[in-house]
Structures are given as C-alpha cells and as structure tokens.
Amino acid sequence: SLTEAPHHPHLAARGTFTEAHGTVQPAPAPRFSATPAALRLPPPLPGEHTAEVARDWDTPALTARQDGPPPYRPASDAPARDRT
C-alpha cells in the first residue's frame, strides 16, 4: 500500500518517496544528476482543480457537478495526517 511503500527497504534506499509540504509522496521521476527536480507546490486536494480541467476539456457535465462548497482545506499549520 502507499502507507507501507515508503518504509520498504528497497524503496527507501532508492529515494523513491520524499516528504514535501508535510506530505510523503512519490519523488519526481526521472532523476537527472545535473538538473535535480524539486517539488515546488503541495499536491492538490481531491477536486481542487476539477472545474478548471473540465472547462479546459469542454466537459460541462463534469463542471456542473462542482456546484457546492469548495474542497476541505485544513490549516497550513495542521499536522500532515490532518491534511490528507
């Protein structure tokens, strides 16, 4: 599972997962020695960009389902476990 994978000895040794913005997530791939990748933004919350993508793809039915409250976003100082 994604909960167990970061602790697997092989994946840990290869640096497959990284912690960024309080969230353990897959590290950027591929990796290049001369131009290392960086995670500049936290991962989006479920549904955070759905309306924007639906407009870009011209799928009004998907956009129509977005009426309602915005996705829950915990305080930035909340523990990482509360931000998932």
Residue, then its C-alpha position, 0 to 999 in steps of 0.5 A: s500500500l502507499t502507507e507501507a511503500p515508503h518504509h520498504p527497504h528497497l524503496a527507501a534506499r532508492g529515494t523513491f518517496t520524499e516528504a514535501h509540504g508535510t506530505v510523503q509522496p512519490a519523488p519526481a521521476p526521472r532523476f537527472s544528476a545535473t538538473p535535480a527536480a524539486l517539488r515546488l507546490p503541495p499536491p492538490l486536494p481531491g477536486e481542487h482543480t476539477a472545474e478548471v480541467a473540465r472547462d479546459w476539456d469542454t466537459p460541462a457535465l463534469t463542471a456542473r457537478q462542482d456546484g457546492p462548497p469548495p474542497y476541505r482545506p485544513a490549516s497550513d499549520a495542521p499536522a500532515r495526517d490532518r491534511t490528507 
